């Protein structure tokens, strides 16, 4: 099993994307969320601080459930970088605990739960400024060979 380390974006030491058009974190996607994650070594988790603007509206004044799921999926996916793997989402579950407000300081945190072979199980939470958990997710990610799957999209 690969050793844990830090990571940012979608690149790993094995894969360098030419440009990052990811809807959630891609700096090259003008329509995307452009989330920036940092690894908190003390707490052994990834953290992203953000505010959701009006364009992400679901119920009045609150975020759309699909955006909440996107935030959790992206955060949980970042955890796979600790093992230097590219792993794709197979399944996520989301518990919507409280409405996620628009235009308020929020953060999403994620950490590893278990790794068994190619299966990586991670969890994430969206929290408000008071530290209340608004949504929680768990995801199953399957490690893949990025050169086989994405060979025409990566620099070698």
C-alpha positions as CSV (number, residue, x, y, z in Angstrom):
1,X,0.0,0.0,0.0
2,X,1.4,3.4,-0.9
3,X,2.7,5.6,1.9
4,X,0.6,8.7,3.0
5,X,1.8,12.1,2.0
6,X,0.3,15.6,1.1
7,X,-1.3,16.6,-2.2
8,X,-3.1,19.4,-4.0
9,X,-5.3,19.6,-7.1
10,X,-5.8,16.5,-9.2
11,X,-2.1,15.9,-10.0
12,X,-0.1,13.2,-8.2
13,X,3.5,12.4,-8.6
14,X,2.5,9.9,-11.3
15,X,0.1,12.1,-13.3
16,X,0.3,15.7,-14.4
17,X,-2.8,17.1,-16.0
18,X,-2.2,19.5,-18.8
19,X,-5.0,21.8,-17.5
20,X,-7.5,21.3,-14.7
21,X,-11.1,21.8,-15.8
22,X,-12.6,20.0,-12.8
23,X,-15.9,21.7,-11.9
24,X,-15.1,21.7,-8.2
25,X,-11.4,22.6,-8.0
26,X,-10.2,23.4,-11.5
27,X,-8.5,26.7,-11.9
28,X,-8.9,26.5,-15.7
29,X,-12.7,26.1,-15.5
30,X,-14.2,29.6,-15.6
31,X,-17.7,28.2,-14.7
32,X,-16.3,26.1,-11.8
33,X,-16.2,26.5,-8.1
34,X,-12.4,26.8,-7.9
35,X,-12.1,25.2,-4.5
36,X,-8.7,25.2,-2.8
37,X,-7.9,22.4,-0.4
38,X,-5.1,22.3,2.1
39,X,-3.9,19.3,4.2
40,X,-4.0,19.9,7.9
41,X,-1.2,17.6,9.2
42,X,-2.1,18.0,12.9
43,X,-5.7,16.9,12.3
44,X,-4.8,14.5,9.4
45,X,-7.5,15.9,7.2
46,X,-8.0,18.0,4.1
47,X,-9.8,21.4,4.6
48,X,-11.4,23.9,2.3
49,X,-12.9,27.2,3.4
50,X,-15.5,28.7,1.1
51,X,-18.8,30.6,0.6
52,X,-21.5,29.5,-1.7
53,X,-22.9,32.2,-3.9
54,X,-26.5,32.7,-5.2
55,X,-25.7,30.6,-8.3
56,X,-25.7,27.5,-6.1
57,X,-29.2,28.0,-4.8
58,X,-31.6,25.2,-4.1
59,X,-34.2,26.1,-1.5
60,X,-34.4,29.9,-1.0
61,X,-31.3,31.1,0.8
62,X,-29.7,27.7,0.9
63,X,-27.5,25.4,-1.3
64,X,-28.8,22.9,-3.8
65,X,-28.4,19.3,-2.6
66,X,-26.3,18.4,-5.7
67,X,-23.8,21.1,-4.8
68,X,-23.6,19.8,-1.3
69,X,-22.9,16.3,-2.7
70,X,-20.3,17.8,-5.1
71,X,-18.5,19.5,-2.2
72,X,-18.3,16.3,-0.2
73,X,-17.3,14.2,-3.2
74,X,-14.4,16.6,-4.1
75,X,-13.2,16.8,-0.5
76,X,-13.3,13.0,0.0
77,X,-11.5,12.5,-3.4
78,X,-8.7,14.7,-2.2
79,X,-7.9,12.2,0.5
80,X,-6.7,9.6,-2.1
81,X,-3.7,11.9,-2.8
82,X,-2.3,10.9,0.5
83,X,-1.6,7.4,-1.0
84,X,-0.4,8.8,-4.3
85,X,-3.3,7.2,-6.2
86,X,-5.9,8.3,-8.7
87,X,-9.2,6.8,-7.5
88,X,-12.6,7.4,-9.0
89,X,-15.8,7.7,-7.1
90,X,-17.8,4.4,-7.1
91,X,-20.4,5.4,-4.5
92,X,-21.1,8.2,-2.1
93,X,-23.8,8.6,0.5
94,X,-24.8,12.0,1.9
95,X,-26.6,12.7,5.1
96,X,-28.2,16.2,4.8
97,X,-28.4,17.1,8.5
98,X,-29.2,20.9,8.3
99,X,-29.7,23.3,5.5
100,X,-26.4,24.7,4.1
101,X,-26.7,28.5,3.9
102,X,-25.6,30.7,1.0
103,X,-23.2,33.6,1.5
104,X,-21.9,32.4,4.9
105,X,-18.4,31.2,5.8
106,X,-18.3,27.4,5.5
107,X,-15.7,24.7,5.5
108,X,-15.5,21.1,4.2
109,X,-13.2,18.6,5.9
110,X,-12.3,15.1,4.8
111,X,-10.3,12.1,6.0
112,X,-9.4,8.5,5.3
113,X,-11.5,5.8,6.9
114,X,-10.2,2.6,5.4
115,X,-8.0,1.3,2.6
116,X,-8.3,-2.3,1.3
117,X,-6.5,-3.0,-1.9
118,X,-7.9,-0.7,-4.6
119,X,-10.8,0.3,-2.4
120,X,-10.5,3.6,-0.5
121,X,-13.2,4.6,1.9
122,X,-13.2,8.3,2.9
123,X,-15.6,10.6,4.8
124,X,-16.3,14.3,4.7
125,X,-18.3,16.9,6.5
126,X,-19.5,20.4,5.7
127,X,-19.5,22.7,8.8
128,X,-20.6,26.2,9.5
129,X,-18.6,28.8,11.4
130,X,-19.8,27.5,14.8
131,X,-18.5,24.0,13.9
132,X,-21.9,22.5,13.5
133,X,-22.0,19.7,10.9
134,X,-24.5,20.5,8.2
135,X,-23.9,17.6,5.9
136,X,-21.8,14.4,6.1
137,X,-20.8,12.0,3.4
138,X,-18.9,8.7,3.0
139,X,-17.4,7.6,-0.3
140,X,-16.0,4.5,-1.9
141,X,-13.3,5.3,-4.4
142,X,-11.6,2.7,-6.6
143,X,-7.9,3.2,-7.5
144,X,-7.3,3.1,-11.2
145,X,-4.3,3.2,-13.6
146,X,-4.6,6.8,-14.9
147,X,-2.2,6.1,-17.9
148,X,-4.6,3.4,-19.1
149,X,-7.8,5.3,-18.5
150,X,-6.7,8.9,-19.4
151,X,-3.6,8.4,-21.6
152,X,-4.7,11.0,-24.1
153,X,-5.3,13.6,-21.4
154,X,-2.0,13.4,-19.4
155,X,1.6,14.5,-20.0
156,X,4.2,11.7,-19.6
